[in-house]
Amino acid sequence: MTAGSPRRRIEIVIGELVLHGVERADADTVATALREGLVVLGQSRADGAAAAPTDRAESFRRLPPVVTPAGSPGALGRAVAGAVIDSVWEAPR
């Protein structure tokens, strides 16, 4: 980007978060970790010189399964955030 040019804006809209196999008591922790992970990872990608969002034509994308330690809702949210960010940007984290 050149000086004075507008910064790219990336918007990730999650219309529904379905947590199969996650205890109801852990749902807020997973959702919070997902939201915070998207912000942190998205900002780090946007600040990286080699990072560039990929062009997308589809209205939704199903990501591959993520693997996290059992009983760690925060890790699950962060892993999903990483998968989302990886699907949006060309350059790997």
Biopython code that builds the backbone (N, CA, C, O; Angstrom):
import numpy as np
from Bio.PDB.StructureBuilder import StructureBuilder

atoms = [
    (1, "MET", "N", (0.833, -1.175, 0.000)),
    (1, "MET", "CA", (0.000, 0.000, 0.000)),
    (1, "MET", "C", (0.880, 1.240, 0.000)),
    (1, "MET", "O", (1.935, 1.270, 0.634)),
    (2, "THR", "N", (0.437, 2.248, -0.709)),
    (2, "THR", "CA", (1.188, 3.492, -0.726)),
    (2, "THR", "C", (0.616, 4.432, 0.320)),
    (2, "THR", "O", (-0.514, 4.275, 0.782)),
    (3, "ALA", "N", (1.428, 5.407, 0.676)),
    (3, "ALA", "CA", (0.974, 6.387, 1.665)),
    (3, "ALA", "C", (-0.263, 7.096, 1.142)),
    (3, "ALA", "O", (-0.308, 7.504, -0.018)),
    (4, "GLY", "N", (-1.243, 7.237, 1.978)),
    (4, "GLY", "CA", (-2.463, 7.918, 1.597)),
    (4, "GLY", "C", (-3.510, 7.019, 0.961)),
    (4, "GLY", "O", (-4.657, 7.434, 0.801)),
    (5, "SER", "N", (-3.139, 5.788, 0.593)),
    (5, "SER", "CA", (-4.133, 4.894, 0.007)),
    (5, "SER", "C", (-4.967, 4.282, 1.130)),
    (5, "SER", "O", (-4.466, 4.071, 2.234)),
    (6, "PRO", "N", (-6.217, 4.004, 0.854)),
    (6, "PRO", "CA", (-7.069, 3.443, 1.912)),
    (6, "PRO", "C", (-6.606, 2.047, 2.309)),
    (6, "PRO", "O", (-6.141, 1.269, 1.476)),
    (7, "ARG", "N", (-6.739, 1.754, 3.565)),
    (7, "ARG", "CA", (-6.379, 0.432, 4.081)),
    (7, "ARG", "C", (-7.467, -0.556, 3.685)),
    (7, "ARG", "O", (-8.653, -0.227, 3.732)),
    (8, "ARG", "N", (-7.071, -1.764, 3.295)),
    (8, "ARG", "CA", (-8.066, -2.780, 2.947)),
    (8, "ARG", "C", (-8.887, -3.126, 4.165)),
    (8, "ARG", "O", (-8.375, -3.169, 5.284)),
    (9, "ARG", "N", (-10.136, -3.366, 3.948)),
    (9, "ARG", "CA", (-11.024, -3.762, 5.036)),
    (9, "ARG", "C", (-11.496, -5.184, 4.763)),
    (9, "ARG", "O", (-12.013, -5.492, 3.690)),
    (10, "ILE", "N", (-11.309, -6.024, 5.743)),
    (10, "ILE", "CA", (-11.749, -7.412, 5.645)),
    (10, "ILE", "C", (-12.870, -7.588, 6.653)),
    (10, "ILE", "O", (-12.726, -7.231, 7.822)),
    (11, "GLU", "N", (-13.959, -8.127, 6.210)),
    (11, "GLU", "CA", (-15.080, -8.373, 7.112)),
    (11, "GLU", "C", (-15.409, -9.857, 7.063)),
    (11, "GLU", "O", (-15.685, -10.413, 6.001)),
    (12, "ILE", "N", (-15.374, -10.484, 8.227)),
    (12, "ILE", "CA", (-15.740, -11.892, 8.345)),
    (12, "ILE", "C", (-17.053, -11.936, 9.108)),
    (12, "ILE", "O", (-17.132, -11.499, 10.256)),
    (13, "VAL", "N", (-18.072, -12.462, 8.465)),
    (13, "VAL", "CA", (-19.396, -12.533, 9.082)),
    (13, "VAL", "C", (-19.707, -14.000, 9.358)),
    (13, "VAL", "O", (-19.737, -14.830, 8.450)),
    (14, "ILE", "N", (-19.933, -14.290, 10.611)),
    (14, "ILE", "CA", (-20.330, -15.638, 11.004)),
    (14, "ILE", "C", (-21.786, -15.543, 11.409)),
    (14, "ILE", "O", (-22.118, -15.011, 12.469)),
    (15, "GLY", "N", (-22.650, -16.065, 10.554)),
    (15, "GLY", "CA", (-24.082, -15.956, 10.791)),
    (15, "GLY", "C", (-24.587, -16.907, 11.857)),
    (15, "GLY", "O", (-25.586, -16.635, 12.523)),
    (16, "GLU", "N", (-23.906, -18.001, 12.014)),
    (16, "GLU", "CA", (-24.335, -19.001, 12.992)),
    (16, "GLU", "C", (-23.114, -19.789, 13.427)),
    (16, "GLU", "O", (-22.320, -20.221, 12.591)),
    (17, "LEU", "N", (-22.963, -19.977, 14.712)),
    (17, "LEU", "CA", (-21.873, -20.769, 15.254)),
    (17, "LEU", "C", (-22.489, -21.996, 15.897)),
    (17, "LEU", "O", (-23.158, -21.900, 16.925)),
    (18, "VAL", "N", (-22.260, -23.150, 15.286)),
    (18, "VAL", "CA", (-22.808, -24.408, 15.779)),
    (18, "VAL", "C", (-21.663, -25.196, 16.388)),
    (18, "VAL", "O", (-20.672, -25.485, 15.717)),
    (19, "LEU", "N", (-21.802, -25.540, 17.651)),
    (19, "LEU", "CA", (-20.732, -26.225, 18.376)),
    (19, "LEU", "C", (-21.194, -27.628, 18.746)),
    (19, "LEU", "O", (-21.711, -27.849, 19.841)),
    (20, "HIS", "N", (-21.008, -28.565, 17.840)),
    (20, "HIS", "CA", (-21.368, -29.954, 18.109)),
    (20, "HIS", "C", (-20.364, -30.550, 19.090)),
    (20, "HIS", "O", (-19.155, -30.401, 18.916)),
    (21, "GLY", "N", (-20.862, -31.214, 20.107)),
    (21, "GLY", "CA", (-20.000, -31.891, 21.061)),
    (21, "GLY", "C", (-19.347, -30.984, 22.087)),
    (21, "GLY", "O", (-18.499, -31.436, 22.857)),
    (22, "VAL", "N", (-19.728, -29.710, 22.113)),
    (22, "VAL", "CA", (-19.180, -28.769, 23.086)),
    (22, "VAL", "C", (-20.221, -28.569, 24.184)),
    (22, "VAL", "O", (-21.395, -28.327, 23.906)),
    (23, "GLU", "N", (-19.779, -28.674, 25.422)),
    (23, "GLU", "CA", (-20.693, -28.463, 26.542)),
    (23, "GLU", "C", (-21.242, -27.044, 26.508)),
    (23, "GLU", "O", (-20.523, -26.100, 26.180)),
    (24, "ARG", "N", (-22.509, -26.900, 26.847)),
    (24, "ARG", "CA", (-23.156, -25.584, 26.849)),
    (24, "ARG", "C", (-22.366, -24.587, 27.703)),
    (24, "ARG", "O", (-22.248, -23.416, 27.344)),
    (25, "ALA", "N", (-21.831, -25.050, 28.825)),
    (25, "ALA", "CA", (-21.073, -24.172, 29.720)),
    (25, "ALA", "C", (-19.789, -23.655, 29.069)),
    (25, "ALA", "O", (-19.262, -22.623, 29.486)),
    (26, "ASP", "N", (-19.282, -24.356, 28.053)),
    (26, "ASP", "CA", (-18.048, -23.950, 27.374)),
    (26, "ASP", "C", (-18.292, -23.120, 26.118)),
    (26, "ASP", "O", (-17.346, -22.587, 25.538)),
    (27, "ALA", "N", (-19.531, -23.003, 25.696)),
    (27, "ALA", "CA", (-19.849, -22.330, 24.434)),
    (27, "ALA", "C", (-19.372, -20.880, 24.408)),
    (27, "ALA", "O", (-18.817, -20.435, 23.403)),
    (28, "ASP", "N", (-19.577, -20.139, 25.489)),
    (28, "ASP", "CA", (-19.140, -18.739, 25.513)),
    (28, "ASP", "C", (-17.621, -18.629, 25.432)),
    (28, "ASP", "O", (-17.101, -17.721, 24.785)),
    (29, "THR", "N", (-16.908, -19.543, 26.081)),
    (29, "THR", "CA", (-15.448, -19.527, 26.027)),
    (29, "THR", "C", (-14.963, -19.779, 24.610)),
    (29, "THR", "O", (-14.042, -19.111, 24.142)),
    (30, "VAL", "N", (-15.572, -20.736, 23.925)),
    (30, "VAL", "CA", (-15.198, -21.028, 22.541)),
    (30, "VAL", "C", (-15.475, -19.811, 21.649)),
    (30, "VAL", "O", (-14.621, -19.411, 20.858)),
    (31, "ALA", "N", (-16.657, -19.231, 21.779)),
    (31, "ALA", "CA", (-17.034, -18.085, 20.947)),
    (31, "ALA", "C", (-16.121, -16.884, 21.206)),
    (31, "ALA", "O", (-15.725, -16.195, 20.267)),
    (32, "THR", "N", (-15.792, -16.634, 22.457)),
    (32, "THR", "CA", (-14.909, -15.512, 22.796)),
    (32, "THR", "C", (-13.511, -15.733, 22.237)),
    (32, "THR", "O", (-12.916, -14.816, 21.673)),
    (33, "ALA", "N", (-12.982, -16.944, 22.390)),
    (33, "ALA", "CA", (-11.652, -17.246, 21.849)),
    (33, "ALA", "C", (-11.643, -17.140, 20.325)),
    (33, "ALA", "O", (-10.659, -16.686, 19.742)),
    (34, "LEU", "N", (-12.715, -17.550, 19.688)),
    (34, "LEU", "CA", (-12.831, -17.429, 18.232)),
    (34, "LEU", "C", (-12.806, -15.957, 17.825)),
    (34, "LEU", "O", (-12.046, -15.564, 16.940)),
    (35, "ARG", "N", (-13.627, -15.162, 18.466)),
    (35, "ARG", "CA", (-13.709, -13.726, 18.142)),
    (35, "ARG", "C", (-12.355, -13.047, 18.371)),
    (35, "ARG", "O", (-11.869, -12.319, 17.505)),
    (36, "GLU", "N", (-11.753, -13.286, 19.528)),
    (36, "GLU", "CA", (-10.468, -12.655, 19.836)),
    (36, "GLU", "C", (-9.362, -13.163, 18.904)),
    (36, "GLU", "O", (-8.497, -12.396, 18.481)),
    (37, "GLY", "N", (-9.400, -14.456, 18.590)),
    (37, "GLY", "CA", (-8.409, -15.013, 17.677)),
    (37, "GLY", "C", (-8.507, -14.416, 16.284)),
    (37, "GLY", "O", (-7.487, -14.154, 15.647)),
    (38, "LEU", "N", (-9.729, -14.198, 15.805)),
    (38, "LEU", "CA", (-9.906, -13.583, 14.491)),
    (38, "LEU", "C", (-9.331, -12.176, 14.464)),
    (38, "LEU", "O", (-8.696, -11.778, 13.487)),
    (39, "VAL", "N", (-9.551, -11.428, 15.527)),
    (39, "VAL", "CA", (-9.028, -10.061, 15.590)),
    (39, "VAL", "C", (-7.500, -10.070, 15.577)),
    (39, "VAL", "O", (-6.881, -9.356, 14.789)),
    (40, "VAL", "N", (-6.898, -10.870, 16.441)),
    (40, "VAL", "CA", (-5.436, -10.911, 16.554)),
    (40, "VAL", "C", (-4.797, -11.415, 15.261)),
    (40, "VAL", "O", (-3.881, -10.787, 14.731)),
    (41, "LEU", "N", (-5.279, -12.544, 14.760)),
    (41, "LEU", "CA", (-4.694, -13.114, 13.547)),
    (41, "LEU", "C", (-4.955, -12.227, 12.336)),
    (41, "LEU", "O", (-4.074, -12.047, 11.495)),
    (42, "GLY", "N", (-6.142, -11.682, 12.247)),
    (42, "GLY", "CA", (-6.466, -10.795, 11.126)),
    (42, "GLY", "C", (-5.587, -9.563, 11.115)),
    (42, "GLY", "O", (-5.106, -9.148, 10.060)),
    (43, "GLN", "N", (-5.375, -8.978, 12.275)),
    (43, "GLN", "CA", (-4.519, -7.789, 12.361)),
    (43, "GLN", "C", (-3.080, -8.132, 11.999)),
    (43, "GLN", "O", (-2.422, -7.370, 11.291)),
    (44, "SER", "N", (-2.588, -9.263, 12.474)),
    (44, "SER", "CA", (-1.208, -9.635, 12.153)),
    (44, "SER", "C", (-1.045, -9.897, 10.670)),
    (44, "SER", "O", (-0.003, -9.573, 10.100)),
    (45, "ARG", "N", (-2.052, -10.477, 10.029)),
    (45, "ARG", "CA", (-1.990, -10.705, 8.585)),
    (45, "ARG", "C", (-2.070, -9.397, 7.818)),
    (45, "ARG", "O", (-1.341, -9.195, 6.847)),
    (46, "ALA", "N", (-2.961, -8.504, 8.253)),
    (46, "ALA", "CA", (-3.133, -7.233, 7.555)),
    (46, "ALA", "C", (-1.867, -6.387, 7.644)),
    (46, "ALA", "O", (-1.578, -5.607, 6.736)),
    (47, "ASP", "N", (-1.117, -6.534, 8.723)),
    (47, "ASP", "CA", (0.108, -5.771, 8.906)),
    (47, "ASP", "C", (1.298, -6.374, 8.169)),
    (47, "ASP", "O", (2.303, -5.694, 7.964)),
    (48, "GLY", "N", (1.200, -7.635, 7.769)),
    (48, "GLY", "CA", (2.316, -8.301, 7.097)),
    (48, "GLY", "C", (2.406, -7.895, 5.638)),
    (48, "GLY", "O", (1.399, -7.853, 4.931)),
    (49, "ALA", "N", (3.607, -7.599, 5.197)),
    (49, "ALA", "CA", (3.809, -7.146, 3.816)),
    (49, "ALA", "C", (3.454, -8.227, 2.804)),
    (49, "ALA", "O", (2.963, -7.915, 1.719)),
    (50, "ALA", "N", (3.697, -9.507, 3.144)),
    (50, "ALA", "CA", (3.465, -10.591, 2.191)),
    (50, "ALA", "C", (2.018, -11.074, 2.215)),
    (50, "ALA", "O", (1.614, -11.850, 1.349)),
    (51, "ALA", "N", (1.250, -10.636, 3.173)),
    (51, "ALA", "CA", (-0.120, -11.129, 3.309)),
    (51, "ALA", "C", (-1.042, -10.413, 2.340)),
    (51, "ALA", "O", (-0.967, -9.196, 2.173)),
    (52, "ALA", "N", (-1.907, -11.177, 1.709)),
    (52, "ALA", "CA", (-2.900, -10.596, 0.812)),
    (52, "ALA", "C", (-4.161, -11.443, 0.872)),
    (52, "ALA", "O", (-4.098, -12.661, 0.706)),
    (53, "PRO", "N", (-5.302, -10.814, 1.107)),
    (53, "PRO", "CA", (-6.542, -11.594, 1.103)),
    (53, "PRO", "C", (-6.791, -12.184, -0.278)),
    (53, "PRO", "O", (-6.515, -11.549, -1.296)),
    (54, "THR", "N", (-7.306, -13.385, -0.302)),
    (54, "THR", "CA", (-7.628, -14.022, -1.574)),
    (54, "THR", "C", (-8.988, -13.514, -2.059)),
    (54, "THR", "O", (-9.849, -13.141, -1.263)),
    (55, "ASP", "N", (-9.158, -13.508, -3.372)),
    (55, "ASP", "CA", (-10.462, -13.165, -3.930)),
    (55, "ASP", "C", (-11.405, -14.324, -3.671)),
    (55, "ASP", "O", (-11.016, -15.488, -3.769)),
    (56, "ARG", "N", (-12.639, -14.003, -3.343)),
    (56, "ARG", "CA", (-13.612, -15.053, -3.027)),
    (56, "ARG", "C", (-14.894, -14.795, -3.807)),
    (56, "ARG", "O", (-15.354, -13.657, -3.898)),
    (57, "ALA", "N", (-15.457, -15.833, -4.357)),
    (57, "ALA", "CA", (-16.713, -15.718, -5.073)),
    (57, "ALA", "C", (-17.855, -16.387, -4.325)),
    (57, "ALA", "O", (-19.017, -16.018, -4.495)),
    (58, "GLU", "N", (-17.522, -17.380, -3.488)),
    (58, "GLU", "CA", (-18.577, -18.135, -2.814)),
    (58, "GLU", "C", (-19.138, -17.351, -1.624)),
    (58, "GLU", "O", (-18.464, -16.483, -1.067)),
    (59, "SER", "N", (-20.366, -17.664, -1.247)),
    (59, "SER", "CA", (-20.996, -16.974, -0.124)),
    (59, "SER", "C", (-20.688, -17.657, 1.209)),
    (59, "SER", "O", (-20.900, -17.073, 2.271)),
    (60, "PHE", "N", (-20.188, -18.890, 1.153)),
    (60, "PHE", "CA", (-19.787, -19.579, 2.373)),
    (60, "PHE", "C", (-18.702, -20.578, 2.028)),
    (60, "PHE", "O", (-18.517, -20.945, 0.867)),
    (61, "ARG", "N", (-17.998, -21.004, 3.041)),
    (61, "ARG", "CA", (-16.951, -22.006, 2.842)),
    (61, "ARG", "C", (-16.921, -22.910, 4.062)),
    (61, "ARG", "O", (-16.902, -22.432, 5.196)),
    (62, "ARG", "N", (-16.917, -24.210, 3.832)),
    (62, "ARG", "CA", (-16.785, -25.179, 4.920)),
    (62, "ARG", "C", (-15.302, -25.479, 5.085)),
    (62, "ARG", "O", (-14.630, -25.885, 4.137)),
    (63, "LEU", "N", (-14.805, -25.276, 6.284)),
    (63, "LEU", "CA", (-13.388, -25.481, 6.561)),
    (63, "LEU", "C", (-13.139, -26.916, 6.990)),
    (63, "LEU", "O", (-14.054, -27.604, 7.441)),
    (64, "PRO", "N", (-11.897, -27.365, 6.848)),
    (64, "PRO", "CA", (-11.582, -28.719, 7.319)),
    (64, "PRO", "C", (-11.670, -28.777, 8.844)),
    (64, "PRO", "O", (-11.586, -27.743, 9.506)),
    (65, "PRO", "N", (-11.837, -29.972, 9.403)),
    (65, "PRO", "CA", (-11.902, -30.105, 10.862)),
    (65, "PRO", "C", (-10.614, -29.619, 11.518)),
    (65, "PRO", "O", (-9.536, -29.697, 10.929)),
    (66, "VAL", "N", (-10.740, -29.117, 12.740)),
    (66, "VAL", "CA", (-9.568, -28.719, 13.523)),
    (66, "VAL", "C", (-9.392, -29.719, 14.663)),
    (66, "VAL", "O", (-10.354, -30.346, 15.107)),
    (67, "VAL", "N", (-8.166, -29.857, 15.125)),
    (67, "VAL", "CA", (-7.857, -30.776, 16.212)),
    (67, "VAL", "C", (-7.315, -29.962, 17.380)),
    (67, "VAL", "O", (-6.388, -29.169, 17.218)),
    (68, "THR", "N", (-7.899, -30.164, 18.558)),
    (68, "THR", "CA", (-7.455, -29.457, 19.755)),
    (68, "THR", "C", (-7.462, -30.413, 20.938)),
    (68, "THR", "O", (-8.080, -31.476, 20.875)),
    (69, "PRO", "N", (-6.777, -30.041, 22.020)),
    (69, "PRO", "CA", (-6.804, -30.885, 23.216)),
    (69, "PRO", "C", (-8.221, -30.992, 23.778)),
    (69, "PRO", "O", (-8.972, -30.016, 23.760)),
    (70, "ALA", "N", (-8.581, -32.152, 24.266)),
    (70, "ALA", "CA", (-9.898, -32.341, 24.881)),
    (70, "ALA", "C", (-10.016, -31.451, 26.108)),
    (70, "ALA", "O", (-9.053, -31.276, 26.856)),
    (71, "GLY", "N", (-11.196, -30.894, 26.308)),
    (71, "GLY", "CA", (-11.446, -30.086, 27.487)),
    (71, "GLY", "C", (-10.815, -28.709, 27.442)),
    (71, "GLY", "O", (-10.615, -28.096, 28.491)),
    (72, "SER", "N", (-10.496, -28.207, 26.261)),
    (72, "SER", "CA", (-9.891, -26.887, 26.141)),
    (72, "SER", "C", (-10.710, -26.024, 25.182)),
    (72, "SER", "O", (-10.360, -25.894, 24.009)),
    (73, "PRO", "N", (-11.811, -25.428, 25.684)),
    (73, "PRO", "CA", (-12.660, -24.627, 24.800)),
    (73, "PRO", "C", (-11.939, -23.425, 24.201)),
    (73, "PRO", "O", (-12.228, -23.036, 23.070)),
    (74, "GLY", "N", (-11.015, -22.837, 24.936)),
    (74, "GLY", "CA", (-10.260, -21.709, 24.392)),
    (74, "GLY", "C", (-9.402, -22.124, 23.222)),
    (74, "GLY", "O", (-9.309, -21.402, 22.229)),
    (75, "ALA", "N", (-8.767, -23.291, 23.327)),
    (75, "ALA", "CA", (-7.944, -23.811, 22.232)),
    (75, "ALA", "C", (-8.803, -24.089, 21.006)),
    (75, "ALA", "O", (-8.367, -23.858, 19.878)),
    (76, "LEU", "N", (-10.008, -24.578, 21.215)),
    (76, "LEU", "CA", (-10.914, -24.830, 20.103)),
    (76, "LEU", "C", (-11.249, -23.530, 19.382)),
    (76, "LEU", "O", (-11.190, -23.470, 18.154)),
    (77, "GLY", "N", (-11.596, -22.500, 20.127)),
    (77, "GLY", "CA", (-11.905, -21.207, 19.505)),
    (77, "GLY", "C", (-10.729, -20.641, 18.734)),
    (77, "GLY", "O", (-10.900, -20.124, 17.630)),
    (78, "ARG", "N", (-9.532, -20.735, 19.306)),
    (78, "ARG", "CA", (-8.339, -20.225, 18.627)),
    (78, "ARG", "C", (-8.012, -21.049, 17.378)),
    (78, "ARG", "O", (-7.584, -20.493, 16.367)),
    (79, "ALA", "N", (-8.208, -22.363, 17.441)),
    (79, "ALA", "CA", (-7.944, -23.215, 16.276)),
    (79, "ALA", "C", (-8.900, -22.894, 15.133)),
    (79, "ALA", "O", (-8.492, -22.857, 13.972)),
    (80, "VAL", "N", (-10.153, -22.664, 15.453)),
    (80, "VAL", "CA", (-11.126, -22.292, 14.417)),
    (80, "VAL", "C", (-10.769, -20.935, 13.833)),
    (80, "VAL", "O", (-10.857, -20.738, 12.621)),
    (81, "ALA", "N", (-10.365, -19.997, 14.685)),
    (81, "ALA", "CA", (-9.953, -18.677, 14.185)),
    (81, "ALA", "C", (-8.788, -18.819, 13.208)),
    (81, "ALA", "O", (-8.773, -18.169, 12.162)),
    (82, "GLY", "N", (-7.820, -19.657, 13.539)),
    (82, "GLY", "CA", (-6.693, -19.881, 12.646)),
    (82, "GLY", "C", (-7.118, -20.474, 11.318)),
    (82, "GLY", "O", (-6.606, -20.086, 10.268)),
    (83, "ALA", "N", (-8.051, -21.413, 11.357)),
    (83, "ALA", "CA", (-8.544, -22.024, 10.116)),
    (83, "ALA", "C", (-9.275, -21.001, 9.253)),
    (83, "ALA", "O", (-9.140, -21.006, 8.029)),
    (84, "VAL", "N", (-10.040, -20.133, 9.884)),
    (84, "VAL", "CA", (-10.763, -19.089, 9.138)),
    (84, "VAL", "C", (-9.767, -18.138, 8.486)),
    (84, "VAL", "O", (-9.864, -17.846, 7.294)),
    (85, "ILE", "N", (-8.819, -17.660, 9.268)),
    (85, "ILE", "CA", (-7.836, -16.723, 8.730)),
    (85, "ILE", "C", (-7.023, -17.371, 7.615)),
    (85, "ILE", "O", (-6.755, -16.731, 6.598)),
    (86, "ASP", "N", (-6.628, -18.626, 7.787)),
    (86, "ASP", "CA", (-5.879, -19.326, 6.739)),
    (86, "ASP", "C", (-6.691, -19.432, 5.451)),
    (86, "ASP", "O", (-6.122, -19.401, 4.359)),
    (87, "SER", "N", (-8.009, -19.556, 5.563)),
    (87, "SER", "CA", (-8.827, -19.668, 4.361)),
    (87, "SER", "C", (-9.009, -18.330, 3.654)),
    (87, "SER", "O", (-9.351, -18.295, 2.472)),
    (88, "VAL", "N", (-8.785, -17.233, 4.365)),
    (88, "VAL", "CA", (-8.981, -15.905, 3.797)),
    (88, "VAL", "C", (-7.708, -15.366, 3.161)),
    (88, "VAL", "O", (-7.768, -14.679, 2.141)),
    (89, "TRP", "N", (-6.554, -15.670, 3.754)),
    (89, "TRP", "CA", (-5.291, -15.134, 3.270)),
    (89, "TRP", "C", (-4.515, -16.159, 2.484)),
    (89, "TRP", "O", (-4.561, -17.355, 2.770)),
    (90, "GLU", "N", (-3.787, -15.665, 1.469)),
    (90, "GLU", "CA", (-2.948, -16.529, 0.636)),
    (90, "GLU", "C", (-1.722, -17.009, 1.392)),
    (90, "GLU", "O", (-1.374, -18.188, 1.314)),
    (91, "ALA", "N", (-1.058, -16.120, 2.124)),
    (91, "ALA", "CA", (0.197, -16.450, 2.789)),
    (91, "ALA", "C", (-0.082, -17.236, 4.068)),
    (91, "ALA", "O", (-0.960, -16.855, 4.842)),
    (92, "PRO", "N", (0.648, -18.323, 4.304)),
    (92, "PRO", "CA", (0.454, -19.087, 5.545)),
    (92, "PRO", "C", (0.931, -18.291, 6.752)),
    (92, "PRO", "O", (1.804, -17.429, 6.644)),
    (93, "ARG", "N", (0.332, -18.602, 7.921)),
    (93, "ARG", "CA", (0.732, -17.923, 9.150)),
    (93, "ARG", "C", (2.136, -18.254, 9.505)),
    (93, "ARG", "O", (2.648, -17.772, 10.515)),
]
sb = StructureBuilder()
sb.init_structure("model")
sb.init_model(0)
sb.init_chain("A")
sb.init_seg("    ")
for serial, (resi, resn, name, xyz) in enumerate(atoms, 1):
    if name == "N":
        sb.init_residue(resn, " ", resi, " ")
    sb.init_atom(name, np.array(xyz, "f"), 0.0, 1.0, " ", f" {name:<3s}", serial, name[0])
structure = sb.get_structure()
